[in-house]
Amino acid sequence: LRLCYILLPLIIPFISDACAMFTGMLFGKHKLAPEISPKKSREGSIGGLVGGTVAILLYGLIIRQVMGVEVHFAALLLYGCLGSAVSQIGDLSFSYVKRQNGIKDFGTIFPGHGGVLDRFDSVIFCAPFIEVLIMILPAFTQ
């Protein structure tokens, strides 16, 4: 049963970030926080919330089929919505730190991606939050 939870704090922020980026690129017109992260848009933020939530619900369907556990989709819906929001707060928080310190990227290991920390900034905020949600409202049962 623990195996079901392992990917949650990775799926939510990674998919949310990707959906936010693509939605923002396609539909972004209104800046979210231009002084912190000028490329982020409100439309992208909404796309990230929707994308992260849909992804985690699909993950629940896959887990139910593959592992045969009972899935509480209302809990997953909460994980997705709140986890995506917390992920975006994490992303903006690290962007703020970079702005305050005059840093463009946290590293060069992933060219064009701003470094390893830029890939995991949202996970740093999301993972403990999801852990608390799991303890309060489990999504998977036998």
Disulfide bonds with the S-S distance in Angstrom:
none
